[in-house]
Amino acid sequence: MSVGGRVAALVVAVALLAAGCSTRSSPPVAVIGDSITFLAAPDIQSGLAAQGDHVLLTGRIGYTAAQLAPDVAKFAAQHPRVVLFELGTNDVSQSITGATSAAAYEQVMTGYLHDFGDACLIATTVSSHRGDATMDRTAVAINAWLRAHFAHLVDWDTYEWTQRQTGHPIVETVDYVHPTKVGQQDLARLDAAAIRSCR
């Protein structure tokens, strides 16, 4: 199956899950991300299900924050109690061509903050150790903005860098972004802990 086909299948599967669980008494938890979320989706889903969360999840390969607007709108209509944004990596990547920027990301995310009403909002920081000066500057700016605007964070930037420094690489060395299987499990664990903090 192609990458696009896998993404479509994941979104359809999650939509069906949501439809089948629409009678639940507690509001769902939404996870909105890019390829990092897509890769870790099975671990994220199982980890959150284990703690009793009904999950809406989308992971769009190669998408910037702005490109996730249709998914944001669909999830906002279901009034989740917690929303976890794992966005920004593709905004960082595309900053080297000028296609987007930290300022553009921040403008989009400001809109998303207003889309979810009283939901508890969480953001995952992005890697600022890519080895490209432009991308790393953009990532640092995005992370600073996230720390200033979100009360709850999954500090993936600090976590993955610390793990690498201590000899436990959890991201693929070919791009220093996508998590290995161990990294996917670690991200899922950090996500679940952050969502528990919103209870």
Backbone as a chain_set.jsonl record, in Angstrom:
{"seq": "MSVGGRVAALVVAVALLAAGCSTRSSPPVAVIGDSITFLAAPDIQSGLAAQGDHVLLTGRIGYTAAQLAPDVAKFAAQHPRVVLFELGTNDVSQSITGATSAAAYEQVMTGYLHDFGDACLIATTVSSHRGDATMDRTAVAINAWLRAHFAHLVDWDTYEWTQRQTGHPIVETVDYVHPTKVGQQDLARLDAAAIRSCR", "coords": {"N": [[0.842, -1.187, 0.0], [0.496, 2.241, -0.768], [2.099, 5.224, 0.632], [0.24, 7.297, 0.772], [-2.09, 5.798, 0.648], [-1.913, 4.381, 3.044], [-2.169, 6.465, 4.869], [-4.771, 7.358, 4.277], [-6.18, 5.058, 4.964], [-5.69, 4.944, 7.706], [-6.948, 7.302, 8.628], [-9.598, 6.752, 7.874], [-10.063, 4.461, 9.416], [-9.894, 5.509, 11.989], [-11.983, 7.322, 11.894], [-14.152, 5.573, 11.658], [-13.933, 4.277, 14.097], [-14.526, 6.393, 15.793], [-17.171, 6.892, 15.012], [-18.404, 4.54, 15.79], [-18.25, 4.723, 18.498], [-19.785, 6.79, 19.385], [-21.706, 7.03, 21.334], [-20.534, 7.151, 23.76], [-20.109, 8.359, 27.101], [-18.136, 10.143, 27.945], [-16.227, 12.857, 26.603], [-14.153, 12.71, 23.621], [-10.572, 12.22, 23.098], [-8.331, 14.04, 21.159], [-5.777, 13.625, 18.757], [-3.589, 15.272, 16.751], [-1.531, 15.241, 14.075], [1.551, 14.832, 12.149], [3.701, 12.944, 9.993], [5.207, 11.812, 12.034], [3.386, 11.312, 14.067], [1.757, 9.591, 12.586], [3.443, 7.325, 12.214], [3.765, 6.522, 14.866], [1.211, 5.925, 15.573], [-0.141, 3.349, 16.162], [0.989, 2.717, 18.692], [0.342, 5.018, 20.143], [-2.472, 4.928, 20.045], [-3.006, 2.46, 21.395], [-1.854, 2.946, 23.885], [-3.374, 5.093, 24.882], [-5.927, 3.988, 24.836], [-5.598, 2.069, 26.781], [-5.636, 3.571, 29.071], [-8.211, 4.294, 29.158], [-9.158, 6.168, 27.321], [-11.092, 7.506, 24.672], [-10.234, 7.771, 21.383], [-9.545, 10.15, 18.858], [-7.69, 10.356, 16.007], [-5.327, 11.684, 13.744], [-2.75, 11.412, 11.384], [-0.801, 12.985, 9.19], [1.244, 12.555, 6.536], [3.913, 14.596, 5.661], [2.501, 16.985, 5.931], [2.037, 20.429, 6.674], [1.267, 22.594, 9.487], [-0.842, 24.298, 8.679], [-2.028, 22.847, 6.615], [-3.453, 20.907, 7.887], [-5.915, 21.882, 8.514], [-8.572, 20.991, 7.604], [-8.871, 18.545, 9.04], [-8.644, 19.473, 11.645], [-10.985, 20.993, 11.816], [-12.952, 18.967, 11.56], [-12.461, 17.421, 13.861], [-12.826, 19.336, 15.85], [-15.554, 19.715, 15.735], [-16.451, 17.561, 17.129], [-16.014, 18.106, 19.724], [-13.722, 17.504, 21.568], [-12.294, 16.618, 24.77], [-9.633, 16.846, 25.318], [-6.915, 17.995, 23.393], [-4.202, 17.123, 21.476], [-1.568, 18.497, 19.846], [0.683, 17.567, 17.44], [2.48, 18.963, 15.651], [4.444, 20.855, 13.262], [6.941, 19.961, 12.455], [7.096, 19.677, 9.651], [6.698, 22.293, 8.925], [9.068, 23.359, 9.842], [10.867, 21.954, 8.169], [10.154, 22.957, 5.649], [10.866, 25.546, 5.883], [13.353, 26.089, 4.908], [13.103, 26.592, 2.233], [11.582, 28.785, 2.201], [8.902, 28.415, 2.005], [7.252, 28.298, 4.178], [7.159, 29.453, 7.602], [8.27, 30.15, 10.986], [6.655, 32.185, 11.967], [4.387, 31.975, 10.329], [3.488, 29.437, 11.063], [2.871, 29.926, 13.762], [0.759, 31.734, 13.484], [-1.229, 30.138, 12.306], [-1.554, 28.181, 14.307], [-2.467, 29.744, 16.395], [-5.055, 30.277, 15.549], [-6.064, 27.665, 15.696], [-6.023, 27.242, 18.427], [-8.265, 28.564, 19.251], [-10.275, 27.07, 18.233], [-11.112, 24.962, 19.749], [-12.495, 25.551, 22.037], [-13.109, 25.01, 25.399], [-11.348, 22.919, 25.716], [-8.62, 20.947, 27.011], [-5.468, 21.791, 26.042], [-2.613, 20.535, 24.401], [0.751, 20.588, 23.301], [3.294, 19.198, 21.234], [6.734, 19.611, 21.241], [9.148, 20.382, 18.63], [11.946, 18.862, 16.919], [14.978, 20.522, 17.37], [17.448, 19.99, 16.483], [18.467, 19.386, 13.908], [20.625, 19.878, 12.33], [20.767, 21.702, 10.282], [21.138, 25.107, 9.857], [19.094, 27.006, 9.287], [16.714, 25.497, 9.546], [16.968, 24.675, 12.224], [16.93, 27.129, 13.586], [14.309, 27.921, 13.022], [12.901, 25.877, 14.306], [13.639, 26.319, 16.994], [12.416, 28.806, 17.393], [9.711, 28.115, 17.026], [9.381, 26.28, 19.147], [9.826, 27.957, 21.351], [7.611, 29.624, 21.141], [5.551, 27.739, 21.521], [6.06, 26.968, 24.165], [5.37, 29.286, 25.443], [2.653, 29.516, 24.995], [1.225, 27.213, 25.587], [-0.021, 25.409, 28.286], [0.43, 22.787, 28.798], [2.823, 20.483, 27.768], [4.451, 18.179, 25.557], [7.615, 17.58, 25.705], [9.315, 16.861, 23.356], [11.556, 17.678, 21.908], [13.613, 18.231, 23.821], [13.65, 15.73, 25.082], [14.244, 13.799, 23.024], [16.757, 14.698, 22.219], [18.261, 14.461, 24.575], [18.17, 11.696, 24.92], [19.625, 10.876, 22.676], [22.125, 11.981, 23.285], [22.848, 10.48, 25.463], [23.39, 8.097, 24.38], [21.245, 6.599, 23.454], [19.767, 6.431, 20.804], [16.751, 7.546, 19.422], [15.62, 8.46, 17.186], [15.544, 8.348, 13.6], [18.64, 8.239, 11.982], [18.962, 9.079, 9.399], [17.383, 11.286, 8.892], [17.068, 12.563, 11.288], [14.635, 13.023, 12.488], [12.283, 11.308, 12.214], [10.872, 8.917, 14.372], [12.419, 5.952, 15.642], [11.327, 2.522, 16.192], [11.515, 2.191, 18.95], [11.536, 4.882, 19.641], [8.966, 5.607, 18.798], [7.422, 4.233, 20.648], [8.277, 5.5, 22.98], [7.412, 8.127, 22.482], [4.635, 7.719, 22.438], [4.248, 6.975, 25.093], [4.968, 9.355, 26.417], [3.022, 11.041, 25.351], [0.677, 9.888, 26.425], [1.078, 10.36, 29.152], [1.041, 13.155, 29.198], [-1.577, 13.643, 28.427], [-2.939, 12.502, 30.561], [-2.315, 14.406, 32.454], [-4.159, 16.321, 31.997], [-6.46, 15.63, 33.207]], "CA": [[0.0, 0.0, 0.0], [1.269, 3.47, -0.84], [2.045, 6.065, 1.833], [-1.056, 7.977, 0.77], [-3.109, 4.815, 0.98], [-1.835, 4.092, 4.485], [-2.737, 7.623, 5.581], [-6.216, 7.316, 4.097], [-6.698, 3.94, 5.753], [-5.64, 5.313, 9.117], [-7.986, 8.293, 8.893], [-10.883, 6.066, 7.786], [-10.197, 3.586, 10.577], [-10.163, 6.34, 13.161], [-13.336, 7.863, 11.739], [-15.082, 4.503, 11.977], [-13.87, 4.092, 15.534], [-15.264, 7.495, 16.408], [-18.595, 6.71, 14.747], [-18.878, 3.412, 16.575], [-18.194, 5.032, 19.934], [-20.387, 8.111, 19.56], [-22.598, 7.055, 22.482], [-19.764, 7.222, 25.002], [-20.508, 9.492, 27.926], [-17.054, 11.11, 28.087], [-15.749, 13.391, 25.331], [-12.944, 12.044, 23.143], [-9.252, 12.845, 23.08], [-7.906, 14.188, 19.772], [-4.349, 13.745, 18.48], [-3.495, 15.819, 15.398], [-0.111, 15.308, 13.802], [2.078, 14.593, 10.814], [4.212, 11.58, 9.821], [5.685, 11.29, 13.315], [2.183, 10.748, 14.678], [1.334, 8.465, 11.757], [4.279, 6.174, 12.522], [3.553, 6.11, 16.259], [-0.228, 5.807, 15.821], [-0.567, 2.151, 16.894], [1.399, 2.824, 20.095], [-0.457, 6.084, 20.764], [-3.839, 4.41, 20.212], [-3.08, 1.432, 22.434], [-1.537, 3.562, 25.168], [-4.506, 5.896, 25.346], [-7.037, 3.077, 25.106], [-5.312, 1.397, 28.047], [-6.018, 4.437, 30.19], [-9.646, 4.555, 29.073], [-9.479, 7.292, 26.448], [-11.662, 7.333, 23.33], [-9.242, 8.543, 20.634], [-9.622, 10.61, 17.477], [-6.287, 10.56, 15.652], [-4.927, 11.794, 12.357], [-1.331, 11.642, 11.143], [-0.701, 13.278, 7.761], [2.64, 12.584, 6.116], [4.347, 15.749, 4.89], [1.613, 18.135, 6.077], [2.322, 21.529, 7.594], [0.145, 22.882, 10.39], [-1.956, 24.883, 7.928], [-2.676, 21.831, 5.784], [-4.302, 20.058, 8.727], [-7.139, 22.61, 8.852], [-9.809, 20.188, 7.5], [-8.938, 17.597, 10.151], [-8.92, 20.254, 12.847], [-12.408, 21.341, 11.804], [-13.734, 17.754, 11.83], [-12.298, 17.035, 15.254], [-13.424, 20.375, 16.7], [-17.001, 19.494, 15.736], [-16.756, 16.494, 18.087], [-15.804, 18.681, 21.06], [-12.861, 16.684, 22.431], [-11.937, 17.229, 26.056], [-8.197, 17.089, 25.242], [-6.377, 18.018, 22.033], [-2.744, 17.08, 21.43], [-1.028, 18.889, 18.548], [2.057, 17.14, 17.145], [2.686, 19.636, 14.364], [5.537, 21.815, 13.183], [8.144, 19.407, 11.831], [7.109, 20.0, 8.223], [6.902, 23.743, 8.831], [10.509, 23.519, 9.995], [11.523, 21.455, 6.957], [9.869, 23.822, 4.502], [11.393, 26.897, 6.109], [14.596, 26.283, 4.149], [12.746, 27.097, 0.906], [10.746, 29.968, 2.374], [7.5, 28.068, 1.781], [6.559, 28.64, 5.408], [8.056, 30.042, 8.598], [7.776, 30.062, 12.358], [5.554, 33.151, 12.111], [3.206, 31.405, 9.674], [3.041, 28.356, 11.942], [2.263, 30.519, 14.95], [-0.529, 32.319, 13.104], [-2.169, 29.033, 12.129], [-1.813, 27.555, 15.594], [-3.297, 30.671, 17.179], [-6.421, 29.985, 15.151], [-6.459, 26.357, 16.22], [-6.248, 27.358, 19.863], [-9.625, 29.064, 19.464], [-11.239, 26.151, 17.633], [-11.472, 23.863, 20.638], [-13.228, 26.008, 23.216], [-12.546, 24.782, 26.728], [-10.536, 21.691, 25.758], [-7.247, 21.035, 27.506], [-4.627, 21.78, 24.853], [-1.237, 20.077, 24.586], [1.572, 20.642, 22.089], [4.573, 18.498, 21.237], [7.804, 20.412, 20.635], [9.784, 19.78, 17.454], [13.396, 18.739, 17.04], [15.791, 21.682, 16.98], [18.803, 19.453, 16.29], [18.463, 18.77, 12.584], [21.916, 20.087, 11.701], [20.673, 22.777, 9.302], [20.999, 26.323, 10.661], [17.78, 27.616, 9.073], [15.686, 24.662, 10.172], [17.108, 24.685, 13.677], [16.432, 28.427, 14.07], [12.852, 27.877, 12.956], [12.433, 24.98, 15.37], [13.812, 27.01, 18.274], [11.375, 29.835, 17.475], [8.427, 27.429, 17.227], [9.346, 25.731, 20.502], [9.674, 29.068, 22.299], [6.207, 30.046, 21.063], [4.743, 26.694, 22.149], [6.243, 27.031, 25.622], [4.695, 30.493, 25.938], [1.214, 29.504, 24.735], [0.594, 25.966, 26.022], [0.244, 25.045, 29.681], [0.828, 21.385, 28.816], [3.723, 20.187, 26.665], [5.277, 16.989, 25.415], [8.879, 18.207, 25.297], [10.017, 15.877, 22.543], [12.85, 18.246, 21.528], [14.557, 17.959, 24.906], [13.703, 14.3, 25.349], [14.974, 13.033, 22.008], [18.159, 15.109, 22.23], [18.875, 13.842, 25.756], [18.341, 10.273, 24.637], [20.735, 10.729, 21.73], [23.367, 12.323, 23.977], [23.18, 9.422, 26.409], [23.648, 6.875, 23.636], [20.024, 5.861, 23.164], [19.12, 7.131, 19.69], [15.352, 7.163, 19.238], [15.175, 8.98, 15.9], [16.301, 7.828, 12.474], [19.8, 9.082, 11.689], [18.914, 9.597, 8.031], [16.754, 12.608, 8.862], [17.041, 13.106, 12.653], [13.276, 13.438, 12.812], [11.314, 10.236, 12.394], [11.262, 8.043, 15.475], [12.569, 4.508, 15.509], [10.258, 1.836, 16.913], [11.654, 2.573, 20.364], [11.104, 6.269, 19.724], [7.509, 5.63, 18.688], [6.893, 3.795, 21.941], [8.563, 6.561, 23.944], [6.503, 9.239, 22.203], [3.303, 7.32, 22.887], [4.233, 7.03, 26.562], [4.959, 10.763, 26.796], [1.695, 11.554, 24.997], [-0.306, 9.405, 27.4], [1.309, 11.061, 30.419], [0.578, 14.536, 29.046], [-3.052, 13.634, 28.408], [-3.371, 12.276, 31.953], [-2.17, 15.653, 33.219], [-5.323, 17.169, 31.733], [-7.663, 15.108, 33.906]], "C": [[0.881, 1.243, 0.0], [1.179, 4.232, 0.464], [0.703, 6.762, 1.915], [-2.178, 7.039, 1.145], [-3.114, 4.478, 2.454], [-2.429, 5.226, 5.3], [-4.251, 7.592, 5.496], [-6.839, 6.218, 4.943], [-6.723, 4.269, 7.232], [-6.759, 6.28, 9.459], [-9.359, 7.649, 8.853], [-11.108, 5.192, 9.009], [-10.535, 4.377, 11.83], [-11.561, 6.916, 13.1], [-14.387, 6.814, 12.088], [-15.113, 4.231, 13.469], [-14.685, 5.156, 16.247], [-16.763, 7.318, 16.23], [-19.174, 5.606, 15.619], [-18.946, 3.702, 18.052], [-18.9, 6.347, 20.26], [-21.305, 8.189, 20.766], [-21.836, 7.1, 23.802], [-20.152, 8.48, 25.766], [-19.415, 10.544, 28.029], [-16.588, 11.584, 26.719], [-14.441, 12.715, 24.917], [-11.683, 12.859, 23.388], [-8.812, 12.89, 21.62], [-6.394, 14.343, 19.692], [-4.211, 14.123, 17.012], [-2.026, 16.003, 15.062], [0.252, 15.021, 12.358], [2.617, 13.161, 10.745], [4.744, 10.974, 11.114], [4.521, 10.636, 14.06], [1.709, 9.518, 13.91], [2.125, 7.198, 12.109], [3.997, 5.63, 13.92], [2.091, 5.812, 16.568], [-0.635, 4.528, 16.547], [-0.203, 2.202, 18.384], [0.6, 3.894, 20.824], [-1.867, 5.571, 21.045], [-3.924, 3.422, 21.37], [-2.795, 2.013, 23.81], [-2.692, 4.358, 25.737], [-5.72, 5.023, 25.64], [-6.85, 2.386, 26.449], [-5.669, 2.256, 29.251], [-7.458, 4.945, 30.042], [-10.053, 5.703, 28.183], [-10.051, 6.825, 25.116], [-10.891, 8.287, 22.422], [-9.699, 8.883, 19.215], [-8.189, 10.936, 17.078], [-6.137, 10.715, 14.149], [-3.427, 12.082, 12.299], [-1.112, 11.789, 9.655], [0.755, 13.457, 7.341], [2.909, 13.807, 5.251], [3.528, 17.001, 5.071], [2.182, 19.174, 7.046], [1.119, 21.733, 8.503], [-1.058, 23.397, 9.62], [-2.716, 23.833, 7.134], [-3.567, 20.885, 6.578], [-5.639, 20.714, 9.068], [-8.414, 21.778, 8.68], [-9.962, 19.179, 8.633], [-9.236, 18.31, 11.461], [-10.41, 20.573, 12.932], [-13.282, 20.13, 12.135], [-13.652, 17.353, 13.295], [-12.934, 18.06, 16.196], [-14.93, 20.185, 16.801], [-17.422, 18.397, 16.707], [-16.438, 16.882, 19.526], [-14.951, 17.787, 21.971], [-12.527, 17.407, 23.729], [-10.459, 17.57, 26.115], [-7.795, 17.067, 23.772], [-4.86, 18.085, 22.124], [-2.288, 17.391, 20.007], [0.413, 18.411, 18.432], [2.418, 17.649, 15.754], [3.904, 20.544, 14.423], [6.77, 21.295, 12.48], [8.216, 19.755, 10.347], [7.203, 21.501, 7.981], [8.395, 24.059, 8.949], [11.222, 23.111, 8.709], [11.347, 22.411, 5.783], [10.371, 25.252, 4.688], [12.66, 27.141, 5.296], [14.331, 26.783, 2.734], [11.937, 28.38, 0.987], [9.269, 29.697, 2.167], [6.643, 28.35, 3.009], [7.603, 29.118, 6.407], [7.486, 29.815, 9.988], [6.588, 30.999, 12.55], [4.268, 32.612, 11.49], [2.616, 30.281, 10.514], [2.298, 28.92, 13.147], [0.903, 31.122, 14.646], [-1.589, 31.229, 12.954], [-2.546, 28.429, 13.475], [-2.642, 28.446, 16.513], [-4.759, 30.467, 16.839], [-6.913, 28.673, 15.714], [-6.744, 26.408, 17.721], [-7.682, 27.781, 20.167], [-10.695, 28.097, 18.971], [-11.78, 25.114, 18.606], [-12.05, 24.322, 21.975], [-12.488, 25.789, 24.516], [-11.71, 23.504, 26.828], [-9.178, 21.973, 26.382], [-6.323, 20.826, 26.309], [-3.185, 21.433, 25.198], [-0.511, 20.225, 23.252], [2.847, 19.849, 22.303], [5.62, 19.39, 20.578], [8.452, 19.645, 19.493], [11.301, 19.772, 17.623], [14.105, 19.993, 16.54], [17.243, 21.276, 16.763], [18.882, 18.712, 14.968], [19.807, 18.94, 11.876], [21.923, 21.106, 10.582], [20.343, 24.059, 10.06], [19.614, 26.951, 10.513], [16.69, 26.812, 9.756], [15.773, 24.715, 11.688], [16.655, 26.008, 14.28], [14.908, 28.456, 14.074], [12.285, 27.021, 14.07], [12.548, 25.638, 16.738], [12.726, 28.067, 18.461], [10.003, 29.205, 17.724], [8.325, 26.894, 18.651], [9.178, 26.815, 21.553], [8.225, 29.542, 22.319], [5.312, 29.022, 21.755], [4.845, 26.763, 23.665], [5.521, 28.239, 26.22], [3.174, 30.398, 25.847], [0.493, 28.228, 25.17], [0.985, 25.66, 27.458], [0.747, 23.618, 29.797], [1.662, 21.096, 27.578], [4.233, 18.753, 26.726], [6.599, 17.511, 24.871], [9.749, 17.198, 24.551], [11.401, 16.38, 22.16], [13.911, 17.926, 22.575], [14.746, 16.467, 25.113], [14.535, 13.557, 24.311], [16.45, 13.416, 21.969], [18.898, 14.487, 23.41], [19.141, 12.364, 25.522], [19.508, 10.036, 23.683], [22.081, 10.97, 22.416], [23.806, 11.226, 24.938], [23.34, 8.065, 25.717], [22.446, 6.021, 23.343], [19.278, 6.564, 22.038], [17.696, 6.628, 19.471], [14.766, 7.796, 17.99], [16.087, 8.437, 14.812], [17.447, 8.776, 12.123], [19.772, 9.652, 10.28], [18.274, 10.98, 7.962], [16.688, 13.28, 10.24], [15.66, 13.615, 13.053], [12.384, 12.245, 13.139], [11.77, 9.249, 13.467], [11.447, 6.596, 15.04], [11.4, 3.848, 16.234], [10.32, 2.155, 18.4], [11.176, 4.012, 20.567], [9.594, 6.409, 19.644], [6.862, 5.24, 20.01], [7.111, 4.861, 23.009], [7.622, 7.746, 23.745], [5.098, 8.922, 22.691], [3.192, 7.4, 24.408], [4.184, 8.476, 27.053], [3.608, 11.411, 26.484], [0.668, 11.159, 26.058], [-0.152, 10.13, 28.733], [0.81, 12.496, 30.337], [-0.95, 14.599, 29.074], [-3.6, 13.357, 29.802], [-3.278, 13.549, 32.769], [-3.34, 16.593, 33.011], [-6.57, 16.695, 32.467], [-8.065, 16.055, 35.031]], "O": [[1.899, 1.288, 0.692], [0.322, 3.955, 1.303], [0.09, 6.824, 2.981], [-3.105, 7.415, 1.863], [-4.174, 4.308, 3.057], [-3.11, 4.992, 6.298], [-4.942, 7.773, 6.499], [-7.886, 6.411, 5.561], [-7.669, 3.914, 7.935], [-7.445, 6.106, 10.466], [-10.205, 7.951, 9.694], [-12.2, 5.175, 9.576], [-11.367, 3.956, 12.635], [-12.253, 6.996, 14.115], [-15.39, 7.12, 12.734], [-16.173, 3.984, 14.044], [-15.435, 4.867, 17.18], [-17.54, 7.554, 17.155], [-20.291, 5.719, 16.125], [-19.634, 2.997, 18.79], [-18.638, 6.95, 21.301], [-21.66, 9.287, 21.195], [-22.457, 7.086, 24.865], [-20.476, 9.514, 25.183], [-19.721, 11.726, 28.187], [-16.556, 10.798, 25.772], [-13.707, 12.206, 25.765], [-11.726, 14.011, 23.819], [-8.908, 11.885, 20.915], [-5.799, 15.097, 20.461], [-4.659, 13.389, 16.131], [-1.342, 16.819, 15.681], [-0.602, 14.973, 11.473], [2.054, 12.261, 11.369], [4.734, 9.753, 11.275], [4.658, 9.544, 14.612], [1.307, 8.522, 14.511], [1.543, 6.127, 12.281], [3.992, 4.417, 14.129], [1.758, 5.481, 17.706], [-1.423, 4.61, 17.489], [-0.989, 1.782, 19.234], [0.22, 3.712, 21.981], [-2.395, 5.753, 22.142], [-4.805, 3.53, 22.222], [-3.421, 1.618, 24.793], [-2.96, 4.304, 26.937], [-6.46, 5.287, 26.587], [-7.817, 2.144, 27.171], [-5.968, 1.735, 30.325], [-7.868, 5.894, 30.71], [-11.186, 6.176, 28.273], [-9.557, 5.873, 24.511], [-10.892, 9.495, 22.663], [-10.174, 8.022, 18.475], [-7.534, 11.727, 17.757], [-6.741, 9.974, 13.375], [-2.906, 12.89, 13.068], [-1.225, 10.808, 8.92], [1.412, 14.411, 7.755], [2.236, 14.035, 4.246], [3.818, 18.009, 4.427], [2.731, 18.834, 8.094], [0.073, 21.114, 8.306], [-2.184, 22.974, 9.882], [-3.935, 23.929, 6.997], [-4.353, 20.14, 5.994], [-6.419, 20.152, 9.837], [-9.283, 21.849, 9.549], [-11.068, 18.979, 9.135], [-9.995, 17.807, 12.289], [-11.021, 20.44, 13.992], [-14.24, 20.246, 12.899], [-14.66, 16.987, 13.901], [-13.512, 17.693, 17.219], [-15.521, 20.465, 17.844], [-18.594, 18.3, 17.071], [-16.58, 16.069, 20.439], [-15.414, 17.363, 23.03], [-12.482, 18.636, 23.782], [-10.055, 18.465, 26.858], [-8.268, 16.232, 23.001], [-4.3, 18.979, 22.76], [-2.584, 16.642, 19.076], [1.267, 18.8, 19.228], [2.631, 16.877, 14.819], [4.34, 20.95, 15.5], [7.567, 22.077, 11.962], [9.287, 20.091, 9.842], [7.724, 21.936, 6.954], [8.914, 24.92, 8.24], [12.083, 23.84, 8.216], [12.281, 22.644, 5.016], [10.309, 26.066, 3.767], [13.004, 28.292, 5.025], [15.227, 27.336, 2.096], [11.639, 28.995, -0.036], [8.463, 30.627, 2.153], [5.446, 28.61, 2.889], [8.791, 29.18, 6.092], [6.358, 29.347, 10.143], [5.62, 30.644, 13.222], [3.186, 32.771, 12.056], [1.398, 30.178, 10.662], [1.222, 28.44, 13.503], [-0.012, 31.032, 15.464], [-2.716, 31.386, 13.423], [-3.723, 28.195, 13.749], [-3.431, 27.95, 17.318], [-5.614, 30.48, 17.724], [-8.055, 28.576, 16.163], [-7.612, 25.69, 18.218], [-8.245, 27.412, 21.197], [-11.879, 28.278, 19.252], [-12.785, 24.461, 18.327], [-12.085, 23.553, 22.935], [-11.39, 26.307, 24.72], [-11.4, 23.062, 27.934], [-8.655, 23.084, 26.297], [-6.392, 19.794, 25.641], [-2.611, 21.96, 26.152], [-1.101, 20.007, 22.194], [3.408, 19.827, 23.398], [5.406, 19.875, 19.467], [8.326, 18.424, 19.394], [11.862, 20.572, 18.373], [13.859, 20.461, 15.429], [18.151, 22.103, 16.847], [19.311, 17.56, 14.911], [20.096, 18.219, 10.921], [22.97, 21.359, 9.986], [19.376, 24.097, 10.821], [19.022, 27.383, 11.502], [15.843, 27.366, 10.458], [14.747, 24.791, 12.364], [16.062, 26.026, 15.359], [14.292, 28.955, 15.015], [11.299, 27.394, 14.707], [11.636, 25.52, 17.557], [12.177, 28.211, 19.553], [9.227, 29.704, 18.539], [7.285, 27.042, 19.292], [8.468, 26.619, 22.539], [7.674, 29.828, 23.382], [4.406, 29.399, 22.499], [3.843, 26.633, 24.369], [5.109, 28.205, 27.38], [2.472, 31.125, 26.549], [-0.736, 28.174, 25.124], [2.166, 25.652, 27.806], [1.411, 23.266, 30.772], [1.257, 21.425, 26.463], [4.422, 18.19, 27.804], [6.689, 17.849, 23.69], [10.778, 16.747, 25.054], [12.338, 15.585, 22.091], [14.98, 17.41, 22.248], [15.868, 15.994, 25.297], [15.424, 12.78, 24.661], [17.305, 12.567, 21.716], [20.033, 14.035, 23.264], [20.199, 11.845, 25.877], [20.287, 9.101, 23.868], [23.053, 10.258, 22.164], [24.999, 11.062, 25.196], [23.417, 7.025, 26.371], [22.587, 4.843, 23.017], [18.267, 7.222, 22.283], [17.468, 5.424, 19.35], [13.564, 7.693, 17.745], [17.247, 8.108, 15.06], [17.239, 9.981, 11.985], [20.485, 10.613, 9.991], [18.591, 11.763, 7.066], [16.293, 14.442, 10.342], [15.54, 14.533, 13.864], [11.799, 12.181, 14.22], [12.917, 8.804, 13.465], [10.723, 6.089, 14.184], [10.571, 4.538, 16.828], [9.287, 2.364, 19.035], [10.497, 4.317, 21.547], [9.005, 7.235, 20.342], [5.877, 5.844, 20.434], [6.238, 5.1, 23.844], [7.099, 8.302, 24.71], [4.443, 9.773, 23.293], [2.174, 7.836, 24.944], [3.452, 8.793, 27.99], [3.112, 12.229, 27.258], [-0.109, 11.99, 26.527], [-1.147, 10.475, 29.372], [0.223, 13.006, 31.292], [-1.534, 15.501, 29.675], [-4.625, 13.922, 30.185], [-4.076, 13.757, 33.683], [-3.504, 17.556, 33.759], [-7.628, 17.313, 32.349], [-9.043, 15.8, 35.733]]}, "num_chains": 1, "name": "protein.A"}
